[in-house]
Amino acid sequence: MEKTLLSFGHGYSARALARLLPDDWRVIGTTRSEDKAVALMQAGTEPRIWPGADMIPALDAATHLLLSAAPDENGDPVLAALHDEITARAGQFTWVGYLSTTGVYGDHQGDWVDESTPLTPATKRGIARVQAEAAWSAIPDLPLHIFRLAGIYGPGRGPFAKVRNGTARRIIKQGQVFSRTHVADIARVLMASINRPNPGAAYNVCDNDPAPPEDVIAYAAELLGLPVPEAEDFATADMTPMARSFYAESKKVRNDRIKDELRVELLYPDYRSGLKALLAQDLSS
């Protein structure tokens, strides 16, 4: 039987997974824009402009579902539009993956969290993700796997451009730490889960080295041979409410389950190895 991945919100992480899938897989991905649809087609993905397209034929063909679309004011957009259709086909799918966020754990003042930590989100975004996780989990017989992603970086999404153009900032908030993950390692975790389904499981997807954000900026500057941006105190820094909200939570995220259960060996176990590889790619392209 042909394996078909239907990917709702076929963005940065989903595209990385699609590149790892064997050639005999069919990939259908949704996007909102004509331009992105053309790019998806060029990458070997069958695009569907959605909302708009009739998704029933794609749902009927799908053996695997990947859900990357963020919740909005109406909740999870896929469930808002297609809850009954997906519920009716729950037993058809071999694997369903939902891309969530480590924001569901809320603030732990720099302490460690793992997949058994209670979900106590501190932001509207985190609350919406907890609600979306619960809504997907409530569908009977759906082989759901939840992936709680830390801060994502990778090609086209790194600190180098801002360091080069002088807009990178080193905001210092005492005790602040973030976990992060390279997009290539997200793809490897998803592929490993597809190959070892464990419906009902949740996985933290992050590297081994939670670190203060100012350290990452400083290291990027050092790699580029540019001055390290001046430190700015969080309390007095001029920041947008959105930017400030990212500092509402501080935690270190454990990733033992992806290594022990899925046997994933991270390509980029810390930000230093990830940034070095990104810069080498950048310079060679």
RACOR-V426167 format. One record per residue. N is the residue number from 1. RES is the residue in three letters. PSI is psi in degrees with one decimal (NA if undefined). D_CENTER is the distance of its C-alpha to the mean C-alpha in Angstrom with 1 decimal. Layout:
n:N res:RES psi:PSI d_center:D_CENTER
n:N res:RES psi:PSI d_center:D_CENTER
//
This chain:
n:1 res:MET psi:134.8 d_center:29.0
n:2 res:GLU psi:137.2 d_center:26.6
n:3 res:LYS psi:129.6 d_center:22.9
n:4 res:THR psi:121.3 d_center:21.0
n:5 res:LEU psi:121.7 d_center:17.3
n:6 res:LEU psi:116.5 d_center:16.9
n:7 res:SER psi:110.6 d_center:13.5
n:8 res:PHE psi:122.0 d_center:13.4
n:9 res:GLY psi:59.8 d_center:11.7
n:10 res:HIS psi:79.1 d_center:11.6
n:11 res:GLY psi:-147.6 d_center:9.6
n:12 res:TYR psi:-53.4 d_center:8.2
n:13 res:SER psi:-40.3 d_center:6.0
n:14 res:ALA psi:-39.6 d_center:8.7
n:15 res:ARG psi:-35.0 d_center:11.4
n:16 res:ALA psi:-40.2 d_center:10.7
n:17 res:LEU psi:-45.3 d_center:11.2
n:18 res:ALA psi:-34.0 d_center:14.2
n:19 res:ARG psi:-21.6 d_center:15.8
n:20 res:LEU psi:-18.1 d_center:16.0
n:21 res:LEU psi:142.8 d_center:17.7
n:22 res:PRO psi:160.0 d_center:21.5
n:23 res:ASP psi:-22.2 d_center:23.7
n:24 res:ASP psi:3.7 d_center:25.1
n:25 res:TRP psi:144.7 d_center:21.9
n:26 res:ARG psi:133.2 d_center:21.9
n:27 res:VAL psi:124.1 d_center:18.7
n:28 res:ILE psi:125.9 d_center:18.8
n:29 res:GLY psi:138.4 d_center:16.2
n:30 res:THR psi:147.6 d_center:16.5
n:31 res:THR psi:162.0 d_center:16.6
n:32 res:ARG psi:-11.7 d_center:18.7
n:33 res:SER psi:146.1 d_center:20.5
n:34 res:GLU psi:-43.3 d_center:23.3
n:35 res:ASP psi:-43.8 d_center:22.4
n:36 res:LYS psi:-32.3 d_center:18.9
n:37 res:ALA psi:-40.5 d_center:20.6
n:38 res:VAL psi:-43.6 d_center:23.0
n:39 res:ALA psi:-39.6 d_center:20.3
n:40 res:LEU psi:-43.4 d_center:18.6
n:41 res:MET psi:-41.2 d_center:22.2
n:42 res:GLN psi:-25.8 d_center:22.9
n:43 res:ALA psi:3.5 d_center:20.0
n:44 res:GLY psi:9.2 d_center:21.5
n:45 res:THR psi:139.7 d_center:19.4
n:46 res:GLU psi:112.2 d_center:21.5
n:47 res:PRO psi:148.1 d_center:20.4
n:48 res:ARG psi:123.9 d_center:21.1
n:49 res:ILE psi:111.8 d_center:21.4
n:50 res:TRP psi:137.6 d_center:20.3
n:51 res:PRO psi:148.3 d_center:21.5
n:52 res:GLY psi:-54.6 d_center:24.8
n:53 res:ALA psi:151.2 d_center:24.9
n:54 res:ASP psi:114.1 d_center:26.3
n:55 res:MET psi:-2.2 d_center:23.5
n:56 res:ILE psi:-45.9 d_center:26.0
n:57 res:PRO psi:-38.9 d_center:26.9
n:58 res:ALA psi:-41.9 d_center:23.3
n:59 res:LEU psi:-41.1 d_center:22.8
n:60 res:ASP psi:-32.4 d_center:26.1
n:61 res:ALA psi:-20.4 d_center:25.1
n:62 res:ALA psi:134.1 d_center:21.6
n:63 res:THR psi:-22.9 d_center:21.5
n:64 res:HIS psi:140.1 d_center:17.7
n:65 res:LEU psi:137.0 d_center:15.3
n:66 res:LEU psi:129.9 d_center:11.6
n:67 res:LEU psi:107.8 d_center:10.5
n:68 res:SER psi:-9.8 d_center:7.8
n:69 res:ALA psi:130.5 d_center:10.4
n:70 res:ALA psi:147.2 d_center:10.3
n:71 res:PRO psi:152.3 d_center:13.6
n:72 res:ASP psi:-161.4 d_center:16.5
n:73 res:GLU psi:-17.7 d_center:20.1
n:74 res:ASN psi:12.8 d_center:20.9
n:75 res:GLY psi:-154.9 d_center:18.1
n:76 res:ASP psi:124.3 d_center:15.7
n:77 res:PRO psi:-30.4 d_center:16.9
n:78 res:VAL psi:-45.1 d_center:17.0
n:79 res:LEU psi:-35.2 d_center:19.0
n:80 res:ALA psi:-34.4 d_center:21.1
n:81 res:ALA psi:-31.4 d_center:22.2
n:82 res:LEU psi:23.2 d_center:22.3
n:83 res:HIS psi:-51.8 d_center:22.5
n:84 res:ASP psi:-38.2 d_center:25.9
n:85 res:GLU psi:-40.4 d_center:25.3
n:86 res:ILE psi:-42.0 d_center:22.3
n:87 res:THR psi:-40.4 d_center:24.3
n:88 res:ALA psi:-22.2 d_center:27.3
n:89 res:ARG psi:10.9 d_center:25.4
n:90 res:ALA psi:-40.8 d_center:23.5
n:91 res:GLY psi:-9.4 d_center:25.7
n:92 res:GLN psi:-27.8 d_center:25.2
n:93 res:PHE psi:140.5 d_center:21.7
n:94 res:THR psi:-33.0 d_center:21.2
n:95 res:TRP psi:136.9 d_center:17.5
n:96 res:VAL psi:127.7 d_center:15.0
n:97 res:GLY psi:131.0 d_center:11.3
n:98 res:TYR psi:121.8 d_center:9.5
n:99 res:LEU psi:107.2 d_center:5.8
n:100 res:SER psi:-154.0 d_center:6.8
n:101 res:THR psi:151.1 d_center:6.7
n:102 res:THR psi:-7.2 d_center:9.3
n:103 res:GLY psi:-15.7 d_center:11.3
n:104 res:VAL psi:-19.2 d_center:12.9
n:105 res:TYR psi:-16.8 d_center:15.1
n:106 res:GLY psi:-158.4 d_center:16.7
n:107 res:ASP psi:130.3 d_center:18.9
n:108 res:HIS psi:21.0 d_center:20.5
n:109 res:GLN psi:42.5 d_center:22.4
n:110 res:GLY psi:-1.4 d_center:21.0
n:111 res:ASP psi:170.9 d_center:21.5
n:112 res:TRP psi:146.0 d_center:19.5
n:113 res:VAL psi:154.3 d_center:17.5
n:114 res:ASP psi:-172.5 d_center:16.6
n:115 res:GLU psi:-16.5 d_center:15.8
n:116 res:SER psi:-4.6 d_center:19.3
n:117 res:THR psi:134.5 d_center:19.2
n:118 res:PRO psi:146.4 d_center:20.1
n:119 res:LEU psi:108.5 d_center:17.7
n:120 res:THR psi:67.2 d_center:19.2
n:121 res:PRO psi:147.8 d_center:17.0
n:122 res:ALA psi:-4.6 d_center:18.7
n:123 res:THR psi:161.8 d_center:17.3
n:124 res:LYS psi:-38.5 d_center:17.5
n:125 res:ARG psi:-42.9 d_center:13.7
n:126 res:GLY psi:-41.0 d_center:13.5
n:127 res:ILE psi:-43.4 d_center:16.5
n:128 res:ALA psi:-35.9 d_center:15.3
n:129 res:ARG psi:-40.7 d_center:12.2
n:130 res:VAL psi:-42.2 d_center:14.8
n:131 res:GLN psi:-39.3 d_center:17.1
n:132 res:ALA psi:-43.1 d_center:14.7
n:133 res:GLU psi:-45.2 d_center:14.1
n:134 res:ALA psi:-39.6 d_center:17.9
n:135 res:ALA psi:-42.6 d_center:18.7
n:136 res:TRP psi:-39.5 d_center:16.9
n:137 res:SER psi:-23.0 d_center:18.4
n:138 res:ALA psi:-9.2 d_center:21.8
n:139 res:ILE psi:118.2 d_center:22.3
n:140 res:PRO psi:140.0 d_center:24.9
n:141 res:ASP psi:7.8 d_center:24.5
n:142 res:LEU psi:124.4 d_center:20.9
n:143 res:PRO psi:70.9 d_center:19.4
n:144 res:LEU psi:137.3 d_center:16.1
n:145 res:HIS psi:128.1 d_center:13.5
n:146 res:ILE psi:131.5 d_center:10.8
n:147 res:PHE psi:113.2 d_center:7.7
n:148 res:ARG psi:104.0 d_center:7.2
n:149 res:LEU psi:136.6 d_center:4.5
n:150 res:ALA psi:-172.6 d_center:6.8
n:151 res:GLY psi:125.8 d_center:7.4
n:152 res:ILE psi:133.4 d_center:6.1
n:153 res:TYR psi:169.7 d_center:9.4
n:154 res:GLY psi:-166.6 d_center:11.3
n:155 res:PRO psi:127.2 d_center:14.1
n:156 res:GLY psi:-6.1 d_center:14.8
n:157 res:ARG psi:74.3 d_center:12.4
n:158 res:GLY psi:178.3 d_center:14.5
n:159 res:PRO psi:-5.9 d_center:17.3
n:160 res:PHE psi:-41.4 d_center:20.2
n:161 res:ALA psi:-44.3 d_center:21.0
n:162 res:LYS psi:-36.0 d_center:21.4
n:163 res:VAL psi:-42.1 d_center:23.4
n:164 res:ARG psi:-41.3 d_center:25.5
n:165 res:ASN psi:5.6 d_center:26.3
n:166 res:GLY psi:11.9 d_center:27.0
n:167 res:THR psi:-2.5 d_center:24.4
n:168 res:ALA psi:141.0 d_center:22.4
n:169 res:ARG psi:141.1 d_center:23.2
n:170 res:ARG psi:90.5 d_center:23.6
n:171 res:ILE psi:123.8 d_center:23.4
n:172 res:ILE psi:117.7 d_center:24.9
n:173 res:LYS psi:117.5 d_center:24.5
n:174 res:GLN psi:127.6 d_center:26.3
n:175 res:GLY psi:2.1 d_center:24.2
n:176 res:GLN psi:125.4 d_center:20.8
n:177 res:VAL psi:146.6 d_center:18.1
n:178 res:PHE psi:151.0 d_center:14.3
n:179 res:SER psi:155.1 d_center:12.1
n:180 res:ARG psi:168.2 d_center:9.8
n:181 res:THR psi:141.1 d_center:8.3
n:182 res:HIS psi:140.0 d_center:9.3
n:183 res:VAL psi:-31.1 d_center:7.6
n:184 res:ALA psi:-33.8 d_center:10.7
n:185 res:ASP psi:-31.0 d_center:10.2
n:186 res:ILE psi:-47.9 d_center:7.0
n:187 res:ALA psi:-39.7 d_center:9.4
n:188 res:ARG psi:-38.0 d_center:12.2
n:189 res:VAL psi:-44.9 d_center:11.0
n:190 res:LEU psi:-43.1 d_center:10.5
n:191 res:MET psi:-41.7 d_center:13.9
n:192 res:ALA psi:-38.2 d_center:15.5
n:193 res:SER psi:-41.0 d_center:14.8
n:194 res:ILE psi:-38.6 d_center:16.2
n:195 res:ASN psi:-17.6 d_center:19.1
n:196 res:ARG psi:66.3 d_center:19.6
n:197 res:PRO psi:140.3 d_center:18.8
n:198 res:ASN psi:75.5 d_center:19.3
n:199 res:PRO psi:136.4 d_center:19.1
n:200 res:GLY psi:-9.6 d_center:18.4
n:201 res:ALA psi:149.7 d_center:16.4
n:202 res:ALA psi:141.4 d_center:13.4
n:203 res:TYR psi:131.8 d_center:11.6
n:204 res:ASN psi:132.9 d_center:10.2
n:205 res:VAL psi:104.2 d_center:8.0
n:206 res:CYS psi:171.3 d_center:9.5
n:207 res:ASP psi:-171.7 d_center:12.7
n:208 res:ASN psi:-1.2 d_center:16.2
n:209 res:ASP psi:76.4 d_center:17.1
n:210 res:PRO psi:141.5 d_center:16.2
n:211 res:ALA psi:154.7 d_center:18.1
n:212 res:PRO psi:140.8 d_center:19.5
n:213 res:PRO psi:-30.5 d_center:18.0
n:214 res:GLU psi:-26.7 d_center:21.5
n:215 res:ASP psi:-36.4 d_center:21.7
n:216 res:VAL psi:-43.9 d_center:18.9
n:217 res:ILE psi:-43.1 d_center:20.7
n:218 res:ALA psi:-41.6 d_center:24.0
n:219 res:TYR psi:-39.2 d_center:23.0
n:220 res:ALA psi:-42.9 d_center:21.8
n:221 res:ALA psi:-41.6 d_center:25.1
n:222 res:GLU psi:-41.5 d_center:27.0
n:223 res:LEU psi:-36.1 d_center:25.6
n:224 res:LEU psi:-9.6 d_center:26.6
n:225 res:GLY psi:28.6 d_center:30.0
n:226 res:LEU psi:160.2 d_center:29.6
n:227 res:PRO psi:141.1 d_center:30.6
n:228 res:VAL psi:126.9 d_center:28.2
n:229 res:PRO psi:147.2 d_center:27.6
n:230 res:GLU psi:146.1 d_center:29.8
n:231 res:ALA psi:140.6 d_center:28.5
n:232 res:GLU psi:133.9 d_center:28.2
n:233 res:ASP psi:130.5 d_center:28.6
n:234 res:PHE psi:-39.1 d_center:26.0
n:235 res:ALA psi:-32.4 d_center:28.8
n:236 res:THR psi:-1.8 d_center:30.5
n:237 res:ALA psi:141.3 d_center:27.8
n:238 res:ASP psi:108.3 d_center:27.7
n:239 res:MET psi:151.1 d_center:24.2
n:240 res:THR psi:156.8 d_center:22.9
n:241 res:PRO psi:-38.1 d_center:22.1
n:242 res:MET psi:-47.9 d_center:18.4
n:243 res:ALA psi:-41.0 d_center:18.3
n:244 res:ARG psi:-32.6 d_center:20.4
n:245 res:SER psi:-26.0 d_center:18.3
n:246 res:PHE psi:-20.8 d_center:15.5
n:247 res:TYR psi:5.3 d_center:18.4
n:248 res:ALA psi:-16.9 d_center:19.3
n:249 res:GLU psi:139.3 d_center:17.4
n:250 res:SER psi:123.3 d_center:18.0
n:251 res:LYS psi:158.4 d_center:17.0
n:252 res:LYS psi:131.0 d_center:16.5
n:253 res:VAL psi:127.0 d_center:14.2
n:254 res:ARG psi:143.0 d_center:15.7
n:255 res:ASN psi:22.5 d_center:14.2
n:256 res:ASP psi:-35.2 d_center:17.5
n:257 res:ARG psi:-39.1 d_center:16.6
n:258 res:ILE psi:-28.5 d_center:14.4
n:259 res:LYS psi:-42.9 d_center:17.4
n:260 res:ASP psi:-44.8 d_center:20.2
n:261 res:GLU psi:-45.7 d_center:19.4
n:262 res:LEU psi:-8.8 d_center:17.3
n:263 res:ARG psi:37.4 d_center:19.2
n:264 res:VAL psi:128.9 d_center:16.4
n:265 res:GLU psi:115.2 d_center:17.8
n:266 res:LEU psi:134.8 d_center:15.3
n:267 res:LEU psi:-35.2 d_center:16.2
n:268 res:TYR psi:84.0 d_center:15.3
n:269 res:PRO psi:-8.0 d_center:16.2
n:270 res:ASP psi:167.3 d_center:16.5
n:271 res:TYR psi:-25.9 d_center:16.0
n:272 res:ARG psi:-48.3 d_center:19.5
n:273 res:SER psi:-37.0 d_center:19.1
n:274 res:GLY psi:-44.5 d_center:15.9
n:275 res:LEU psi:-38.7 d_center:17.7
n:276 res:LYS psi:-44.2 d_center:20.9
n:277 res:ALA psi:-40.1 d_center:19.4
n:278 res:LEU psi:-44.0 d_center:17.8
n:279 res:LEU psi:-39.3 d_center:21.3
n:280 res:ALA psi:-40.8 d_center:23.1
n:281 res:GLN psi:-43.8 d_center:21.2
n:282 res:ASP psi:-43.6 d_center:21.9
n:283 res:LEU psi:-26.2 d_center:25.6
n:284 res:SER psi:-11.2 d_center:26.1
n:285 res:SER psi:NA d_center:24.8
//
